[in-house]
Amino acid sequence: MNTTTAPVAAATAPTPLLWPAVFILMWSTGYVAGKLGLPYAGPFTLLFLRFGVAAAVLLAVALATRAPWPRTAREWQHVVVVGLLIQALQFSGLYAGLALGVSAGVSAVIVGLMPVCTALGAVVFLGERVGLRQVVGLTQGLAGVALVVAHKLGGGGGGVAGHLAVGLALLGITAGTLYQKKFCAGMDLRSGGAIQLGASTLVVGVLGAWHEGLAVQWTPALVGASLWLSLVNSIGAVSVMFLLLRRGEASRVASLFYLIPAVTAVMGYAVLGETLTVWQGVGV
């Protein structure tokens, strides 16, 4: 595949050392934007808006800049698979689990296993080596995630179905990360992103029509949240993640996800007025 990247990789982009911080900040804002948008649209409907707008933007950018497209059916297949795993399966599973009653804290802990699962998968499927120092770091990161979300644990809601749904979210982001690194490392971020988001839009659109009738209350908060989720999260954060995977090992990129619950907790405190306890500070 052509290795041309999206505008996010332009010459004026931040230095490589800043990419992890940019990714963490972008990805973490999705929590705040989602909180602001969900009162006005069901979870699958909000995802439909998020993916649909992002797909349309990237399609326009790809056509306007004459971005290269996958040349073979197999390349198309690889790109679509990554999109369905990282976008559709991850967020559909997470939102479905929350809707079924799984607490946000339990969901964060389950998805927080992603760095460990990715590190193990990278050893098996990508031939990467994980040393003792990384193992210790991964363990400490998981402990930090548990402290950050500990105040939300308990209640035992969600049942088997809810926890399986969140487990699918974990499977989606883990498998998608490994698959992207192995098969789509050179994917053009403009055309590839349009394909991935277009396929994900179709999937969540069917789920939204089935469960929610794609009902929307059009408010400034919903429009703003949808645009933020589309442009900053689905395009910006995912593109930066793919660039990081292109530069380094999957296990090291996955370890950045340990910081997302901590940064999200701080953002929730600053923007949404949520509590920030001493133990959360220790976890951060």
N, C-alpha and C positions, 0 to 999 in steps of 0.2 A: 504493500500500500504506500501511497505517497506520504511523506513525512511532513508536508506543509501543515503548519498549525494555524489556529484561529487567531483573530486579532489580539486575544489575550496573551499571545506569545510574541508580540511585536517587539521591536527594538527598544521601545521605551518602557518595557515591562520591568518589574522589580528584579533585583539580583536574585540568583537561586536561593541564597540564604533567607530571603524574605518569603519565598513561596509557602513554606509550612505555616507561617503566621497568617498569611493572606487566606489560605485554605481554611484554617481553623475558624477564623473570624467569619468568613462567608458562610460556612456550613452551619455554624452555631446560630446565626441570625434566623435560620429557618424555623427554629422553635418559636421565637417571638412572633414572626410573621404568621406562622400557622395558628398560633393562639388568637391573633387578631382577626383572622379570616374565618375560622371554623364556626363562629356563631351565625354566620350568614350563608353557609353552604355546607353540605355533608362532606365527609372526608374524601370520598371518591370523586365527588363533584369538584371539590377544591383541587384535587390532583389533576382532574381533567382540564380545568382552567390553567393550572400551572404548566402542565406538559404541553397543552395545545398552543399557548402563547409562545412558549420557548421554542417549540418546533417551528412555528411560523417565522419567528425572528431569525433563527439559524438558517432556515431554508432561503429566506430573502438574502441573508448575508452570503451564503454559499453561491447562490446564483449571481449576485451582483459582483462578487470577487472571482467568479469562475473557478471555484474550488474543485479539486479533483474528487471524483466519486469512486467507490469500489468498482474494480474492473471485472470481477468474476462473481458468480453466484455464491461461491464459498466465502468470499470476503464480505458480501452482503449479509450472509448468514451469521458470521462471527459478530459483525457490528450490531445486528438486531438482537442477538443473544445477550450481549453485554447490556444493552439498553433495557431489555426486559428484566434482567436480573437486578441491576443497580437502581433503576428507576421504578419500574412497575412493581416487581415482586417485593423489593425492600419496603417501599412506602405504603403499598397496599396492605402488606402483612402487618406493618406497624400500626397503621390507622385502624385496621380491622380489630387487632388485639385491644387497642384502647377503647374502641366502641363496644367490645364484648366485656369490658370491665377490668382488664388488666391495668394495674396502677402504672403511672408514669415512671415511678422508681423501679419497679420490677422490669418494665420494658427497657429502661436504660441499662440495667444490669445485664439483661439477656443480650441486647445488641452490643453492650460493652465487652462481650466475649470475642468480638470481631478480631481485634489484634492477635489474640491467642490462636483463634481458629485459622486466621490468615497465615500466621507464622508456621503453623503445622502444615497447612496446605502448601505453602511455598517450599517447604522441605520435600514434600512428597511429589508435587506436580511440577515445580520449577527448578528443583535441584539446588535451592538456596541453602546456605549454612547459617544456623542460628547458634551463636556461642552462649557461654554461661552468662556473660554480661547482659546479653539481650534477654535471656530467660529471667534473670533477676529483675531487669527493668520492666518486662511485661507483667511480672507478678506484682511489682510495686504499683504499676499503673492500674491494674485491676482493683487493687486495694483502695486506691485513691478514688476510683469511680464509685465503689461501694460506699465510701464515706460521704461523697457528694450527694448521693441519692438516698442515703440511709433513712432520712426523715420521711421519705415517701413510701418506704417499704411497709409491708404488713397489709392486713385486710383480706388477703388471699382471694381477691376477685378475679373474674375472668374465666375460671374453669379450665378444663383441658383444651377446649377449642380456642380460647383466647391466647393461652400460652403457646399453642402450636402455631397460631397466626404470627405471633412475635418471633417465634423460632424460624418461620419462613422469611421474615425480614432479615434475620441474622444470616440465613443461608443465602439470600439474595445479594447482600452487600459483600459477603465473603467470597462467594463463587464468582460474582461479577468482577471483583478486584483481581482475582487470580486469572480469570479468563481474559480480561483486558490486557494484563501484563503478558500473557502467553501468545495471544492471537491478534491483538489489535494495538500493539505498541506504536505502530506507525500511522494509525488512523488520523485522517484529517479531522480536526476538531469541529470544523464548520459543517461539512457534509455528513460526517459520521454522527455528530450530535443531532442533526436534523432527522436522520434515519432513526436513531435510538429513541428520541423523544416522540417522533411520529408513531412508531410502533407502540410505545407506552401509552400514548394518548388513546389509541384504539382500545387497548385493554381496559384502562380505568374508565373510559367512556361507557363501555358495556356494563361494567360493574356499577357505575354511577346511575345509569339509566335503569338498571334492574333494582337496585336497593333504594335509590333516592329520587328517581325520576328527574335527575339533573336539576333539581330545584335550587334557585339562587335568589337571595335578597340583595339586589344591587345597591351597595352603599359605598361611600368613599373608602371606608376601612377595608372592605372586601377587594375593591379595585386595587388599592395600594398594596395590600398583602399579596394578591395574586401576581401583580407585576414584579414585586420584590422576589417572591418565590421563583418566578419564571426566569428573571434576568440574573439575579445574584446567586440563587441556589442551583437551579437546574442547569443554567448555562455556565455561570462564573465558577462556582465551587466545584462542579463536576469536571469542568475543563482543567482547572488547576490540579485536581487530583490525578487526572490522566497525564498531565505534564510531569507531575512528581513520579508517577509510575514509570514514565519513559526515562526519567533521570536516575532512578534508584531501585532498590529491591522492594518487592511487594510487602514484605514483613515490616520494613522500616516505615514505609508510607502508612501502613495500617496502624502502626503504633500512635500516629497522630490522633486517631479517634479517641484515645484515652483522654485527651485534653478537651474534647467537645462538651461533655457533661459539665465540666468545671467552668468553662467559659460561658456556657448556656446559663448556668446558675447565677453567675455574676450579671449577665444581661437581663435575666428575669428579675433580679433584684432592682436593677437600675431602671428598666423600662416598664415592667409590669407590676412593680411593687411587691414581688414575692420575697419571702423571708430568706435570709442567708445566715445560717447558724455558725457557731464556732467550729463544729465538727466538719461542716462543709468547707470552711477555710482551711482546715488541716488537710482535707481531701484534695483541695486545689494545690 
